[in-house]
Amino acid sequence: MKKEHGINLYYQKLSPEGEARREDVVAHLELCRPEAANSLNHDIVSQMTVDLAAIAANPMVRALVVTGRGKNFCAGGDLNWMRRLGTLPFEENVKEAQNLGQCFRQLHELPVPTIAFVQGAAFAGATGLIACCDAAVGEKTSRFCLSEARLGFAAAIILPFLSGKVAQGALRDWVLTGKEVNAEEALNAGLITQVASPKIWQSVLKTWLSGVLKGEPKALADFKCSHREGVLAGWQAPDFSDAALAEKLARGRASQTAQEGILAFFDKKPPSWAISLSADWQLEGLTNI
């Protein structure tokens, strides 16, 4: 566990001691700068980049949960930080923007399933963090806003990620007007996948984890990669005269994990990668709001 740079990274076991895969964990990345509404600055972005790389390299991580401590999920970029960036030599300003973009890309390309839990304000860059996650749960009073144009600049870094997640008509309206939208609007537009009270977030997370933990980790990672490639290609129908995709499926069906999974289905037993959470399992720190 870390407590530095305004961000905490926790690893929590998924299986009780003594079970075959007790080393599997869920990672929990917590924005922890509540006095500044968890706004992003150089230290947070730098540490998040390091933490996401560590999560991606850890084969025992089966999922990532992203949260913000306090009343708000994240107020976007720290305005004092951005004001200072505007006074730097242009090359340094560009480098900071590249670092921010790399951080978002790492979250977007993380090989494990990701879910964000959102309370209070989720403004500007925070919507990018949410869009980079596979799933997101908002509370009823959550507020979402793309306010960059009102501050005099375009949301260049996060818009590609939002474009792959949010309905285009809604996204254009949000960016052009800079208005706040509520959780139901964010749900209908596709930014979040569920609206639920923080009182039941543990139950929501457990249901989601119970699903993803039945999936074979490499198969899930391969899906996430193929999905990203499909979004970038605009979901064009592939040319199957090129054998690359067919070979990918054939290799998958012939793999040891596929054979194990099919055999386990016929034997009516779980495969080795499947984890069943105990009845009392909870993620520590999920409701620190």
Summary of the structure (lengths in Angstrom):
residues: 289
radius of gyration: 19.9
end to end distance: 19.1
largest distance: 65.4
contacts: 888
relative contact order: 0.13
helix: 46%
strand: 16%
